[in-house]
Amino acid sequence: MHGEHQSAGHNGRRLRIGKVGIRIDWPRWLRLIQRKRRLAARPQAPHAPASGAEYFAAATLSSFQLEGIQVNPSEVTAAMTQGWSGKGLGSRTSRRIRNHVAILRRIESSLRAGATITSQTVVRWYTSISCGLSLASLDETNMARLDNVVRRMNSPQFRLQPAITEIAHVHAQLNADPLVPSFNGILNRLLLQYHLGRCGLPRVTFNPTVDSTLLKDEPRLLRRILEMVDSAYEMMVG
């Protein structure tokens, strides 16, 4: 992203990214989220972080709808439960749903194990969700970009403000300048979930109805990720 890129420190209230300024009350957000984060870390916290079948279904439905793939909740549930030989919904769409859920499960397993990913891992994700579409667009330049993105995610920020700022910056760039010709948004949202987890943050699910216009807009995306992370912790602490 061109133009200036600067952020205030923990005591600052002004964040400017690119050519658009956005005002974020960082002290307030940090107090809210850190408090809920501490409560969620207690053994007696009422809810675990999202990682079960309900999250996999919701994240898949949201990501596919944002990509313009017309599916509904019952179709996603059916695709997840009908097995590889199931019929209906269109075999390719069903296969993509199951492959997407399988990738989300692998992401969660990797995060629990503290494992890093490689560029080849991401390429396999793309091959899986695209059902074998050509990788011709992943030329040397795009592979170098992917290598850089993976390195950044494997060396995460753990302080809340720089972590969410970095996550929003990387995700907005990947949406604005696609790595792959098809299913770029789906691939980016898989990377987003991994990046959040690497930073010790809960996974989030976009609302396709209201969030479709902000995915390339870094300032708005930053604010939205803050809201979703706060909501995720709110759910964990009841």
Secondary structure as the mmCIF struct_conf table of DSSP 4:
data_model
#
loop_
_struct_conf.conf_type_id
_struct_conf.id
_struct_conf.beg_label_comp_id
_struct_conf.beg_label_asym_id
_struct_conf.beg_label_seq_id
_struct_conf.end_label_comp_id
_struct_conf.end_label_asym_id
_struct_conf.end_label_seq_id
BEND BEND1 GLY A 3 GLY A 3
STRN STRN1 HIS A 5 SER A 7
TURN_TY1_P TURN_TY1_P1 HIS A 10 ASN A 11
STRN STRN2 ARG A 14 ILE A 17
TURN_TY1_P TURN_TY1_P2 GLY A 18 LYS A 19
STRN STRN3 VAL A 20 ARG A 23
HELX_RH_AL_P HELX_RH_AL_P1 TRP A 26 ALA A 40
TURN_TY1_P TURN_TY1_P3 ALA A 41 ALA A 41
BEND BEND2 ARG A 42 ARG A 42
TURN_TY1_P TURN_TY1_P4 PRO A 43 GLN A 44
BEND BEND3 PRO A 46 HIS A 47
HELX_LH_PP_P HELX_LH_PP_P1 ALA A 48 PRO A 49
BEND BEND4 ALA A 50 ALA A 50
BEND BEND5 GLY A 52 GLY A 52
HELX_RH_AL_P HELX_RH_AL_P2 ALA A 53 LEU A 66
TURN_TY1_P TURN_TY1_P5 GLU A 67 GLY A 68
HELX_RH_AL_P HELX_RH_AL_P3 PRO A 73 THR A 81
BEND BEND6 GLN A 82 GLN A 82
TURN_TY1_P TURN_TY1_P6 TRP A 84 SER A 85
BEND BEND7 GLY A 88 LEU A 89
HELX_RH_AL_P HELX_RH_AL_P4 SER A 91 ALA A 113
TURN_TY1_P TURN_TY1_P7 GLY A 114 GLY A 114
HELX_RH_AL_P HELX_RH_AL_P5 SER A 119 ILE A 129
TURN_TY1_P TURN_TY1_P8 SER A 130 CYS A 131
BEND BEND8 GLY A 132 GLY A 132
TURN_TY1_P TURN_TY1_P9 ALA A 136 SER A 137
HELX_RH_AL_P HELX_RH_AL_P6 GLU A 140 ASN A 154
BEND BEND9 SER A 155 SER A 155
BEND BEND10 ARG A 159 ARG A 159
HELX_RH_AL_P HELX_RH_AL_P7 LEU A 160 ALA A 176
BEND BEND11 ASP A 177 ASP A 177
BEND BEND12 LEU A 179 PHE A 183
HELX_RH_AL_P HELX_RH_AL_P8 ASN A 184 ARG A 198
TURN_TY1_P TURN_TY1_P10 CYS A 199 GLY A 200
HELX_RH_AL_P HELX_RH_AL_P9 PRO A 208 ASP A 211
TURN_TY1_P TURN_TY1_P11 SER A 212 LYS A 216
HELX_RH_AL_P HELX_RH_AL_P10 GLU A 218 VAL A 237
#
